[in-house]
Amino acid sequence: MFIGIDARMYGPKQGGLGRYIQQLILNLESLDIENDHFVIFLNKENWDEYEPGNPHFKKVLADIPWYGLSEQIKLPRLIKTEQIDLMHFPHWNVPLRYDDPFVVTIHDLLLLHYPTQRASTLDFFTYKLKYQGYLLSLKHAAKKSKRIITVSNFSKADICKTLEVPAEKIAVTYLAPYLSESIPDELPEAEDQILLKKYNITKPYVIYVGVAYPHKNLEGLLAAWKIFEEKYSKNYQLVFVGKNNFFYDRLKQNKIINEMENKPIFTDFVSDSDLSVFYRHASLYVFPSFYEGFGLPPLEAMAYGVPIVAANATSLPEILKDAAHYFYPDSNFEIAKAMNSVLTDDALRVKLIEAGQKMYPQYSWMKLAKQTWEIYKNSV
């Protein structure tokens, strides 16, 4: 069987989705595959990021932008030339003209529940046109796919209810934290401190890692941080680790920042090795999102022994379980209170860290790859 994977979003620069595609492919390569062959479709930007390490895998250039007209026309033709028996689209953007057997990963229904133009850089009419295209693609993907893969039971229930898909058609494969290196017993303190000073981090800090889309509630976090500084402590810095773009630029313009004594730090995109340094030295990880299909960064922080405070919303209690201290994300006062509780209550910190250390190894990319391969074999 020839299995194709649309890997045009391969790699960490594409956020959680890119990490998912990367780790799925790399772990599939490690399986004992005898009769199946994989064709990995990459674009020009990530072509050099992946080199097949298994003779059953090959890569094909698919330099086709996602979400555009060329994706609808050129991508199906290209897939056809490779004589694919089953195609895996790891995102909802399945071409409407594609009717050959495929499975699709729908991580969440964010754009259905938060259809706001604030999450787009497009003008009103272009946004509306694109949104209608999203709805068509999503419904096509859900209806025509052999199986739907999603990343949490929360998302499965959401897809069942919202898209009216039978539960038996949907498989849940949990994601896993990505660690760029084994976590050392002794930290390279001097080198780490040089990196932190490069970013003007001079105090203990609270960290957020990820994008700055509106549903992430980072404006609420800024408001909560102002409350935290005024009511609890000015001895910490707030650090945002994420690729700079329109949404981070907009966040930086928030007027609350001008009222803060300790200005937040915005790092822009950092390498995996630098990210591990930020995790290792953080006093607390905060995740204030209104909506998550899974939520990878808190698990990564747990692996480095960082205590977690997170929103009591959507999939997060399912994924983080008792390894996080929860707050209601629509209350900035609660966010501030939760941060202070974990920063000042030593018993609570130890409890969260120990729970996180026990829990994060339960999530495995290899397990996800094995489950996904079984889905492939049962879909043709």
N, C-alpha and C positions, 0 to 999 in steps of 0.2 A: 504494500500500500504506500502511495506517495501522499504525504501530509504536508500542506503548506502552512506557514505561519506569517501573517502580516506583521513584520517587525520594523516598519518604518518609524515607529516611535521608540525603538530600542535604546536603552541607556539611561543613566541617572539624570541627565540633563532634562529629560522629559518627566521628571518627578516620579510619583509612585507608579504610574502606568508604565513608564519606561523601565523602572526597576523590575516590575512584574514580568515584563516581556523578556528582559535580560536573564533573570534568574530561572524562569521557566525553560528557556532554551538551553542554558548552560547545564541545568540539572537533567533535562531530557537526554543530553549527550552522555551522561554518566550511566544511563540505564542500559540493561542488556538487550539491545535492539537487534534482532536477527533479520527480519524480513521487511521491516518498514524503512522508508527513506523520507527525510525531511528536507523541504525546500524553504529557506529563510529569505524572505523578501525584505531588503533594506533600501534605504535611500542614500543619496550621495553623502549626506552629513554624517551618518553613522556607519557608513560602509567599512571604515577602518577599525571601528570599535569591536567588531565581531569577526573572528576567524574560526571556521569550523575545526573542532578538535576530535571529530568522530567521522569516519569515512561514510557513514550513512547520512551525513548532513552536508548540504551545499548552500551557498548563498547566491542570490540573484539580485541584480540591481533593479530596483523599482523606484526610480527618482520621480515620484508622483506626489505632489502635495496632498495632505489629507484635507477632507471637508470640501474640496473643490470639484468643479465639473470634470477635470481630467481624471479624478479618482473614479468617477462614475463610468467613464468611457474606457480609459487606458488600463486600469487595474484588472478588470475582468478579462480583457484580451491577453494580458501578460500572464495571468494565472492559467489561462487556457493553454498557452504554449508549453507550459511545464507539465501538462497532463496530470493535474492534481486530482486525487481521489477524494480527499477531504481537506477543506480549508478551515483554518482557525483564525478568526478575526478577534483579537484580544481587546477590542473596543467596539462600541456600537456602530461605528461608521462603515457598515457593510454596503457596498454599491447596490443600488436598487435593481440593477440589471443582472446581478449575480444570483443565479438560481440553482447552481450545482450544490452538492452536499457541503454543508459547513456547520461548524459550531461557533458560538459567539460568547465572549465574556462581557457581561454587563455588570460593571462594578457597583453602580448605584443609579438612582434616577434623579440625581441632583438637578439637572436642567428642567425636569418636570415640576419639581417641588420649589425650585428657586429660579423661575424664568425671568430674571431681572436683567435689564439692559446694563445695570451697574457692573455686571460680571462680564461685560463685553466692551471692546474698544470700537465697535462699529456704530455707525449712525442708526437712527431709529428704524428706517425702512429696510436697510440692509440687514439689521439685526432680526427684524420680523421675518424676512425672507429666509435667512439662515435658520431661524428657529423652526419654521415650517419644514425645512429640509431635514432638520434633526428629528422631528416627530415622524416623518415618513421613514427615515432610515431606521429609527428605533423600532417602530412597529413592524417593518419588513424583517429586521433582524430577529425579533422575538417570534414572529409567525413562521418564517421559513427555515429557521435553524433546526438542525437535528437535535441539538441540546443547547441549553443555556448554562454557562458557568457563571457563578457569582461568588462573592468573597465573604459573605456572612449570612447567618440565618435571618438577620434583620433585612438585608437586601433581597433575599429569596422571598420573604413574606411580602415585601413591598412590590416586587415584580409580579408575584402571583395576583395580588389585589389590584394593582394599578393597571397592568397590561393584560389582565385576565388570562394568565398562562397557567396551565396545570402544574401542580407542585412537582409531579414526577418527571417533568421535563427539565427541571432545574437542579443542578448539582452545586454544592458548596465546597469550595477549596480555599481554605484559609491561607492568607499570605504569611510571610515570615520576616523577622528583622534581618537586615543586611548588615553584616559586620565586615569592614574592610580588612581587618586583621584580627588575629587572636588578641584578646585583651591581656595586656602584660600585668604581671604581679607588681612590678616596680615601674612606675611611670617615668618617662624621660622628662623630668620636671623642667630642666633648663630650656630645652627646645620648645616645650609646650608654652612656657611663659613668654618666650620671644614671640611666638605666634599670637598669643592673646594680647600682648602689648601692641603688636602691629595693628590690631583692631581697636585700640584704646580701651581695652577691658582691664580695669585696674582694681575692681572690687569683686566680691562674690556675685554671681549672676544667675538670673532665671532665664531659661532659654525656650524659644519656640523655633521649630524647624519646619519649613514647608512653604507653600505658596501663600499669596495674600488675597485670594478671591473673597468676595463679600461674605460667603457662608462660613468662612473660617473665623469670623467674628474678631478680627484683630483690632478693629476700631473699639470694640468693647473691651479688649484687653488693655489698650492704651488708657481708656477711661478708668479701668480697674487699677492700673498701675499708678495713676495719679492719686487715687484713693489710698492705695497701699502706702505710697510715700508720705502722704499727709497724716494718715492715721496710725501707721505701724512702724515703718523704718525707711530711712534714706541710705541704708548701708549696702544696697544691692543695685546692680544694673540689670536692665532688660535687654536681651540680645535676640534679634531676629536673624535667623540663618535661612536665606532663600535667594533665589536668582532674581536680580533686579529687573523689573519690567514696569509696565504701566500701572499695575495694581500696587506694587510697592512704592512707586513714585507718588501715587495718590495718598497712600498711607502716611508717607513722610511729610505731606502737606497738612496733616491734621493739626488743628490749632492747639489741641491739648499738649502737644509736644513742647510748644513754646512756654507752657506753664510749669514744666517739669524742671526740677533741680538737676536730676541726672538724666540726660537725654538718652533715648534708646539707641542701641548700636544696630546698624544694618550692615551685614557682611557682604551681601551679594552672593553669587554662587561660589561654593568652596569645594575643593576636592574631597574625595572620600577619606583620605588620610587626615586632612585638616578637620573634617567633620567629627572624626573620632576624638580629636583633641577637645573640641567644643563640648561634646557629650561628657568626656571624662571629668572635666573640671566644673561642670554645672552644678549648682546647688539644688536646682529644681527644674523640672520640665512642665510647661503649662500648655494645655491643649483646649482652647475655648470654643471649638467649632460647634455650629448649630446642627451640622449634618455631615455624617461620615458613613460610607459604605463599609469601611474597615478601620483605617487609621494606623499607618505603619510607624511614624516617628516615635510615638510613646513606647512601643516595644523595643525600638533601637535604644532609646534612652535607658530603659530598664536593664538592658544587657550590660550597660556601663555603670550600673548601680546608682542611677539617678532616680529619686522619688518623683512620682507623677501626680499632678492635679489635672483633672479632665472634666469636660462637660458631661453631665448625666443625660445624654441624648443619643438617639438613634442606635448605632451599633456599638458605641464605646463601652457600655457596661458589659455587653456580651464578650467583647474582645479583651478588655483590660481586667475584668472581674474584680477581685479584691486587692489588686495591685495598684489601685489608683484611689485618690481621695477626690470625691466628686462634688461638683457645684452645678447650679442651674445657670446655663450660659446667658440667659437674658437678664441676669442680675449682676451688675458690675460690682456691687458691694459684696456679693457672695464670692465672686472670683477673688477679690482682694482678701477676704477673710480666709478663704481656702489656702491661698498662697502663704499667708502669714502662719496659719495653723501648722503646715508642714515644715516651714522654715524654723519654727520655734519649738515645736513639740518633738523632742528627741525620740520618745517612745514610738510616736506615730511614724516618724521618718524611718526608723529601723524596721518597723512592721511592714511598711510599703516597699522598702528596698528588698527585704527578705522574700516577700511575696512575689516581687518582680523577678528576682533571681531564680525562683522555682518555676515561674510560669513561662517566661519567654522561650526556653528551650522546647516547649511543647509545640511551638510553631516551626515548621520545617519546610524549606523550599524543595527538598527532595521528596517529602511526602506529597506536596502539591504536584510535583512533576509526575509521580507515579499515579496519582488520582487522575490527572489530566490525560495521561496516556491510556488509561483504562476507558476514559470517556471517548477518546478517539476510536479505540478498537470496537466499542459498542455502538458507534454512530454510523457505521457503513454497512 
